Amino acid sequence: MNIETLVQKQKEYFNSGATLPVKFRIKNLIKLYKCIKKYENEITEALGKDLGKCSFDAFMCETGVVLMELNYMIRHTRSYAKKHLIYTPVGQVLGSGYKKSVPYGNVLIMSPWNYPFLLTMTPISDAIAAGNTIIVKPSAYSPATSEIIEKIITECFPEEYVAVVKGGREENKELLNQKFDMIFFTGSQAVGKEILHRAAESFTPVVLELGGKSPCVVDSTARIKVAARRIVFGKFLNCGQTCVVPDYVVCHSSVKEKLVEEILKQIKIQLGEDVFNNPEYPRIVNEKHFDRIMGLIDKDKVIYGGDSSREKLKIAPTVMDDVSWDDAVMQEEIFGPILPVLTFDDYEELYDIYAKLPKPLGFYIFSEDKKRINQTIERCQFGGGCVNDTIMQIAINSFGFGGVGESGMGSYHGRAGFNAFSHEKSIHTKVSWYDFPVRYAPHNKIFEAISHIYMR
């Protein structure tokens, strides 16, 4: 079936009202949950083939999180889909009002390669809960995971309800030529701009989950050992190929030496000294990204790592010291296992710098100074983040996850995910057994009466 026909078929299915009953949505969420459990081993194998992920990473960062989101939606969809009464002012005393979330209709979900199962199945779960029909386009860079996604979706749903379109740029182009009711995209800023441009032509609402250079600020009061341990975990998770990874560290100059020392210790503890033979250390997705990342390494500033294996597509965890804001590694999102370390002395200067930089998806601060923490959170613009940790803000269903400015628009996960794929209608209902005459013309006599009252 060609893409245009598939889109039309899904629109007809949505217009039939089949996806609207809450029981239908929950039934299909449960079906998807069971199917993922059934193919859990195959999902793990696919993630290993595409990115070299071990079984623990596959569950912790992908399959387990998807199952958690599905379970959350199974429990909450009924409540989210209900009418919610709202306050009605005195002037509308003989009426009432409510809000009700309704699905957009036929939605397009375009997902990336770095967490190919998680970032495909989580928005699918939210879109099903909201009552939409869905076309999903997984990344061509993670073909094994795309295969198992297609297998699961095909087994669970008819194509007029949820369908997978595989392929590369031609398929992306053809999909964006169609008129969808909503588009959800996770990926690069460059592609996000193109999608936003195309969506604007047909006034199609979009959610864009992009990336950016997410900072990790370590101040003079931070607990350095804990900070180093959690920074290393977050930075080198999935070999740095994570949209909310701490892209770089900027620490107070008074703690730099101690922090760097602890970071190097933690790399050895968590990842070992021979990462090329460590089955738990993932690889770079392909040669194109391998070459791009290697091009960001300034060997004169490397104090740890810097080695690579093109054959295995692995780059050792690399720490660069004495980095400036003007260095090549600070001009783009790294999306790889390179950790630049910068320093600062004056907080006001740091806030000045962040006011001029693009707004990142994540922001991390390690500090024991509550006043400083609150000031930093208030004065720096970013999507979301952590205090004294990294990455973990994305693992909480009740948190909306999304960017701002250059790092995206809209959010999802949990209630935010249901809302992302819904339009909230506001409905006012008025009684018909009485009609206030005051609003109808002619108004002269009414105004005269009111004037007399106020002129006394």
C-alpha positions as CSV (number, residue, x, y, z in Angstrom):
1,M,0.0,0.0,0.0
2,N,1.4,3.4,-0.9
3,I,1.7,6.1,1.7
4,E,-1.1,8.4,0.4
5,T,-3.5,5.5,0.4
6,L,-2.4,4.4,3.9
7,V,-3.0,7.9,5.2
8,Q,-6.4,8.1,3.7
9,K,-7.3,4.7,5.1
10,Q,-6.3,5.8,8.6
11,K,-8.3,9.0,8.3
12,E,-11.4,7.0,7.3
13,Y,-10.9,4.6,10.3
14,F,-10.5,7.5,12.7
15,N,-13.6,9.2,11.3
16,S,-15.6,6.0,11.9
17,G,-15.2,6.7,15.6
18,A,-13.6,3.3,16.3
19,T,-10.7,4.7,18.3
20,L,-12.7,7.0,20.5
21,P,-14.1,4.6,23.2
22,V,-11.8,4.5,26.3
23,K,-12.3,0.7,26.6
24,F,-10.9,0.3,23.1
25,R,-7.9,2.4,23.9
26,I,-7.1,0.5,27.1
27,K,-7.6,-2.8,25.4
28,N,-5.0,-1.9,22.8
29,L,-2.6,-0.6,25.3
30,I,-2.8,-3.9,27.2
31,K,-2.3,-5.8,23.9
32,L,0.8,-3.8,23.1
33,Y,2.2,-4.3,26.6
34,K,1.8,-8.1,26.3
35,C,3.3,-8.2,22.8
36,I,6.4,-6.3,24.0
37,K,6.8,-8.7,26.9
38,K,6.5,-11.6,24.4
39,Y,9.3,-10.3,22.1
40,E,11.5,-8.8,24.9
41,N,14.5,-11.1,23.9
42,E,14.2,-10.2,20.2
43,I,14.1,-6.5,21.1
44,T,17.3,-6.9,23.2
45,E,19.0,-8.7,20.3
46,A,18.0,-6.0,17.8
47,L,19.3,-3.2,20.1
48,G,22.5,-5.2,20.4
49,K,22.8,-5.4,16.6
50,D,22.1,-1.7,16.0
51,L,24.0,-0.1,18.8
52,G,25.9,-2.8,20.7
53,K,23.7,-2.4,23.8
54,C,23.9,-5.1,26.5
55,S,20.7,-6.7,27.9
56,F,20.8,-4.5,31.0
57,D,21.0,-1.2,29.0
58,A,18.3,-2.5,26.7
59,F,15.9,-3.1,29.5
60,M,16.9,-0.1,31.8
61,C,16.9,2.5,29.0
62,E,14.4,1.1,26.4
63,T,12.1,-1.8,27.0
64,G,11.6,-1.3,30.7
65,V,10.8,2.4,30.3
66,V,8.3,1.7,27.5
67,L,6.5,-1.0,29.7
68,M,6.4,1.6,32.5
69,E,4.8,4.2,30.2
70,L,2.3,1.6,28.9
71,N,1.4,0.6,32.5
72,Y,0.9,4.3,33.5
73,M,-1.4,4.9,30.5
74,I,-3.4,1.8,31.2
75,R,-4.1,3.0,34.7
76,H,-4.8,6.7,33.9
77,T,-6.3,6.9,30.4
78,R,-9.9,6.6,31.7
79,S,-9.3,9.6,34.1
80,Y,-7.6,11.7,31.4
81,A,-10.4,11.1,28.9
82,K,-13.2,12.2,31.2
83,K,-15.0,15.5,31.1
84,H,-13.6,17.9,33.7
85,L,-15.9,20.5,35.0
86,I,-14.7,24.1,35.1
87,Y,-15.7,27.3,37.0
88,T,-18.5,29.2,35.4
89,P,-18.7,33.0,36.2
90,V,-21.8,34.5,37.8
91,G,-22.8,36.1,34.5
92,Q,-23.4,32.6,33.2
93,V,-25.2,31.3,36.2
94,L,-27.7,29.3,34.3
95,G,-25.0,27.4,32.4
96,S,-22.2,25.1,33.1
97,G,-18.9,24.3,31.5
98,Y,-16.4,21.5,31.0
99,K,-13.2,20.6,29.2
100,K,-12.7,17.4,27.4
101,S,-9.6,16.1,25.7
102,V,-10.2,14.7,22.2
103,P,-7.7,13.1,19.8
104,Y,-6.2,15.1,17.0
105,G,-6.9,12.3,14.5
106,N,-4.3,10.8,12.2
107,V,-0.8,11.4,13.6
108,L,2.7,10.9,12.3
109,I,5.5,9.8,14.7
110,M,9.0,10.1,13.4
111,S,11.6,8.5,15.7
112,P,15.5,8.5,15.9
113,W,18.2,5.8,16.0
114,N,19.8,6.5,19.4
115,Y,17.0,5.0,21.5
116,P,15.1,3.4,18.6
117,F,12.7,1.3,20.6
118,L,12.0,3.7,23.5
119,L,11.6,6.8,21.4
120,T,9.2,5.0,19.0
121,M,7.0,3.0,21.4
122,T,6.6,5.7,24.1
123,P,4.9,8.3,21.8
124,I,2.9,5.4,20.2
125,S,1.6,4.5,23.7
126,D,0.6,8.1,24.4
127,A,-1.0,8.5,21.0
128,I,-3.1,5.3,21.4
129,A,-4.2,6.4,24.9
130,A,-5.3,9.7,23.4
131,G,-7.4,7.9,20.7
132,N,-5.5,8.6,17.5
133,T,-4.7,6.5,14.5
134,I,-0.9,6.4,13.9
135,I,1.7,6.1,11.2
136,V,5.2,5.6,12.6
137,K,8.4,6.2,10.7
138,P,11.4,4.6,12.6
139,S,15.0,5.5,11.7
140,A,16.8,3.8,8.8
141,Y,20.0,3.9,10.9
142,S,18.6,1.2,13.3
143,P,17.3,-1.4,10.9
144,A,17.2,-4.4,13.3
145,T,15.1,-2.5,15.8
146,S,12.8,-1.2,13.0
147,E,12.2,-4.8,12.0
148,I,11.0,-5.8,15.5
149,I,8.9,-2.7,15.9
150,E,7.2,-3.5,12.6
151,K,6.7,-7.1,13.7
152,I,5.1,-6.0,17.0
153,I,2.9,-3.3,15.5
154,T,1.7,-5.6,12.7
155,E,0.8,-8.4,15.2
156,C,-1.1,-6.0,17.5
157,F,-3.0,-3.7,15.1
158,P,-4.5,-3.4,11.7
159,E,-2.7,-1.0,9.4
160,E,-5.7,1.4,9.3
161,Y,-5.1,1.9,13.1
162,V,-1.4,1.8,13.6
163,A,1.1,1.3,10.8
164,V,4.9,1.3,10.3
165,V,6.5,2.9,7.2
166,K,10.2,2.0,6.9
167,G,12.8,3.5,4.6
168,G,15.0,6.6,4.3
169,R,14.8,10.1,2.9
170,E,12.4,9.3,0.1
171,E,9.8,7.9,2.5
172,N,10.3,10.8,4.9
173,K,9.7,13.2,2.0
174,E,6.6,11.4,0.9
175,L,5.2,11.3,4.5
176,L,5.7,15.0,4.9
177,N,3.9,15.6,1.6
178,Q,0.7,14.3,3.3
179,K,-1.7,16.2,5.5
180,F,-1.6,14.8,9.0
181,D,-3.6,16.1,12.0
182,M,-0.4,16.2,14.2
183,I,3.3,15.4,13.8
184,F,5.6,14.2,16.6
185,F,9.3,14.3,15.8
186,T,12.4,13.3,17.8
187,G,15.8,14.0,16.2
188,S,18.1,16.7,15.1
189,Q,17.5,20.5,15.0
190,A,18.2,20.6,11.2
191,V,15.4,18.0,10.4
192,G,13.2,19.6,13.1
193,K,13.4,22.9,11.2
194,E,12.3,21.2,8.0
195,I,9.4,19.5,9.6
196,L,8.2,22.7,11.3
197,H,8.4,24.5,7.9
198,R,6.4,21.8,6.2
199,A,3.9,21.6,9.0
200,A,3.3,25.4,8.9
201,E,2.1,25.2,5.3
202,S,-0.9,23.2,6.4
203,F,-1.2,24.6,10.0
204,T,-0.4,21.1,11.4
205,P,0.5,21.1,15.2
206,V,3.8,19.6,16.0
207,V,5.8,18.4,19.0
208,L,9.6,18.6,18.4
209,E,12.0,16.8,20.7
210,L,15.4,18.0,19.7
211,G,18.7,18.2,21.5
212,G,21.4,20.7,22.2
213,K,24.4,21.2,24.4
214,S,23.1,20.3,27.9
215,P,25.4,21.8,30.5
216,C,26.6,20.3,33.8
217,V,27.5,23.0,36.3
218,V,29.5,21.9,39.4
219,D,29.9,24.6,42.0
220,S,32.3,25.0,44.9
221,T,29.9,23.4,47.4
222,A,29.2,20.2,45.4
223,R,30.0,16.7,46.8
224,I,32.7,15.9,44.3
225,K,32.8,12.1,44.5
226,V,29.0,11.8,44.0
227,A,29.0,14.4,41.2
228,A,31.8,12.6,39.3
229,R,30.1,9.2,39.6
230,R,26.8,10.5,38.3
231,I,28.4,12.7,35.6
232,V,30.3,9.6,34.2
233,F,27.1,7.5,34.3
234,G,25.1,10.2,32.4
235,K,27.8,11.2,30.0
236,F,28.8,7.8,28.7
237,L,25.4,6.1,28.8
238,N,24.8,4.8,25.3
239,C,28.3,6.0,24.4
240,G,27.1,9.6,24.8
241,Q,24.4,9.2,22.1
242,T,21.6,10.5,24.3
243,C,19.7,13.8,23.7
244,V,19.8,14.8,27.4
245,V,23.4,13.7,28.0
246,P,25.5,16.2,30.0
247,D,27.3,17.5,27.0
248,Y,30.1,19.2,28.9
249,V,31.1,20.1,32.5
250,V,31.6,23.7,33.6
251,C,33.0,23.7,37.2
252,H,34.1,26.3,39.6
253,S,37.9,26.6,39.3
254,S,38.4,25.9,43.0
255,V,37.2,22.3,42.5
256,K,38.4,21.5,39.0
257,E,41.4,19.4,39.9
258,K,39.6,17.3,42.4
259,L,36.6,16.8,40.1
260,V,38.7,15.8,37.1
261,E,40.6,13.3,39.2
262,E,37.4,11.7,40.4
263,I,35.9,11.6,36.9
264,L,38.9,9.7,35.6
265,K,38.6,7.3,38.5
266,Q,34.9,6.7,37.8
267,I,35.5,6.0,34.2
268,K,37.9,3.2,35.1
269,I,35.5,1.9,37.8
270,Q,32.3,2.0,35.7
271,L,33.6,1.2,32.2
272,G,37.0,-0.4,32.7
273,E,40.3,0.4,31.2
274,D,39.7,-1.6,28.0
275,V,36.4,-0.4,26.7
276,F,37.0,-1.9,23.2
277,N,36.5,-5.4,24.7
278,N,33.9,-4.4,27.2
279,P,30.6,-6.0,26.1
280,E,28.6,-3.4,28.2
281,Y,30.1,-0.4,26.4
282,P,28.0,0.4,23.3
283,R,29.3,1.5,19.9
284,I,28.8,4.5,17.6
285,V,25.8,3.9,15.3
286,N,27.7,4.2,12.0
287,E,30.9,5.5,10.3
288,K,29.4,8.9,9.5
289,H,28.8,9.7,13.1
290,F,32.1,8.0,14.1
291,D,34.1,10.4,11.8
292,R,32.1,13.4,13.0
293,I,32.8,12.7,16.7
294,M,36.5,12.0,16.1
295,G,36.8,15.3,14.3
296,L,35.8,17.1,17.5
297,I,38.7,15.7,19.5
298,D,41.6,18.1,20.1
299,K,44.5,15.7,20.9
300,D,46.5,18.5,22.6
301,K,43.7,18.9,25.2
302,V,42.9,15.2,25.8
303,I,43.8,14.1,29.3
304,Y,42.1,10.7,29.2
305,G,41.1,8.4,26.3
306,G,41.1,9.7,22.7
307,D,41.6,6.2,21.3
308,S,39.2,4.6,18.9
309,S,38.5,1.5,16.9
310,R,37.0,2.2,13.5
311,E,36.5,-1.6,12.9
312,K,34.4,-1.9,16.1
313,L,32.9,1.7,15.8
314,K,34.0,2.4,19.3
315,I,35.5,5.6,20.7
316,A,37.1,5.4,24.2
317,P,35.6,7.7,26.9
318,T,37.5,10.9,26.3
319,V,38.1,13.8,28.7
320,M,39.4,17.1,27.4
321,D,40.7,19.8,29.8
322,D,41.5,23.5,29.4
323,V,38.6,23.8,26.9
324,S,37.3,27.2,25.9
325,W,33.9,28.3,24.7
326,D,35.4,28.9,21.2
327,D,36.8,25.4,20.7
328,A,35.3,23.2,18.0
329,V,34.0,20.7,20.5
330,M,31.8,23.5,22.0
331,Q,30.3,24.6,18.7
332,E,27.9,21.7,18.2
333,E,26.1,18.9,20.2
334,I,28.8,16.2,20.7
335,F,26.5,13.2,20.8
336,G,29.4,11.0,21.6
337,P,31.8,9.9,24.4
338,I,33.8,13.2,24.7
339,L,33.6,15.2,27.9
340,P,35.0,18.7,27.7
341,V,35.8,20.4,31.0
342,L,35.5,24.2,31.4
343,T,35.8,26.4,34.4
344,F,34.2,29.6,35.8
345,D,34.8,31.9,38.8
346,D,31.9,34.3,38.6
347,Y,28.3,33.2,38.5
348,E,27.0,36.3,37.0
349,E,29.4,35.8,34.0
350,L,28.2,32.3,33.7
351,Y,24.5,33.4,33.7
352,D,25.5,36.0,31.0
353,I,27.0,33.2,28.8
354,Y,23.8,31.0,29.1
355,A,21.6,34.0,28.3
356,K,23.3,34.2,24.9
357,L,23.6,30.5,24.1
358,P,20.8,28.3,22.5
359,K,18.4,26.9,25.1
360,P,19.4,23.2,25.9
361,L,17.1,20.2,26.4
362,G,18.7,19.4,29.7
363,F,20.5,21.2,32.5
364,Y,22.4,19.7,35.5
365,I,23.7,21.4,38.6
366,F,25.7,19.9,41.4
367,S,25.6,22.0,44.5
368,E,24.7,22.0,48.2
369,D,23.8,25.7,48.2
370,K,20.0,25.9,47.9
371,K,20.0,29.6,47.1
372,R,22.5,29.1,44.3
373,I,20.5,26.1,43.0
374,N,17.2,28.1,42.9
375,Q,18.9,31.1,41.3
376,T,20.4,29.0,38.6
377,I,17.2,27.2,37.8
378,E,15.3,30.5,37.6
379,R,17.9,32.4,35.5
380,C,18.9,29.7,33.0
381,Q,16.4,28.6,30.2
382,F,16.2,24.9,29.4
383,G,13.8,22.0,28.9
384,G,14.3,20.2,32.2
385,G,17.0,18.8,34.4
386,C,18.3,17.5,37.7
387,V,19.9,18.8,40.9
388,N,22.8,16.6,42.0
389,D,22.1,14.0,39.3
390,T,22.0,13.6,35.5
391,I,19.6,12.0,33.0
392,M,17.1,10.8,35.6
393,Q,14.4,13.4,34.9
394,I,13.4,11.4,31.9
395,A,12.6,8.3,33.9
396,I,9.7,9.8,35.8
397,N,6.3,9.3,34.1
398,S,4.7,12.2,36.0
399,F,7.2,14.6,34.6
400,G,6.6,16.1,31.2
401,F,9.7,15.8,29.0
402,G,10.4,18.4,26.4
403,G,12.5,21.2,25.2
404,V,12.3,25.0,24.8
405,G,13.5,27.2,22.0
406,E,16.2,25.5,20.0
407,S,15.8,22.2,21.9
408,G,12.2,21.7,20.9
409,M,8.6,22.5,21.6
410,G,5.9,20.6,23.4
411,S,6.4,17.7,25.9
412,Y,5.3,14.2,26.5
413,H,5.5,11.2,29.1
414,G,2.5,10.5,31.3
415,R,-0.2,13.1,31.4
416,A,1.9,15.4,29.2
417,G,2.0,12.7,26.6
418,F,-1.8,12.3,26.6
419,N,-2.1,16.0,26.3
420,A,0.4,16.2,23.5
421,F,-1.7,14.0,21.3
422,S,-5.0,15.6,22.3
423,H,-6.9,18.8,21.7
424,E,-8.8,20.1,24.8
425,K,-12.3,21.3,23.9
426,S,-14.0,23.8,26.1
427,I,-17.8,23.4,26.1
428,H,-20.4,25.7,27.6
429,T,-23.9,24.4,28.1
430,K,-26.8,26.8,28.8
431,V,-30.4,26.0,30.0
432,S,-33.1,26.5,27.5
433,W,-36.1,27.0,29.9
434,Y,-35.1,30.7,30.7
435,D,-33.4,33.3,28.5
436,F,-31.9,36.6,30.0
437,P,-33.2,39.4,27.7
438,V,-30.4,41.8,28.7
439,R,-28.0,40.8,25.9
440,Y,-30.4,41.2,23.0
441,A,-31.0,44.5,21.1
442,P,-32.4,47.1,21.4
443,H,-30.3,48.1,24.4
444,N,-31.2,51.8,24.9
445,K,-33.8,51.3,27.6
446,I,-31.6,48.9,29.5
447,F,-28.6,51.4,29.4
448,E,-30.9,54.2,30.6
449,A,-32.1,52.1,33.6
450,I,-28.5,51.2,34.5
451,S,-27.4,54.8,34.1
452,H,-30.1,56.0,36.5
453,I,-29.0,53.5,39.1
454,Y,-25.3,54.6,39.0
455,M,-26.1,58.4,38.7
456,R,-28.0,58.5,42.0
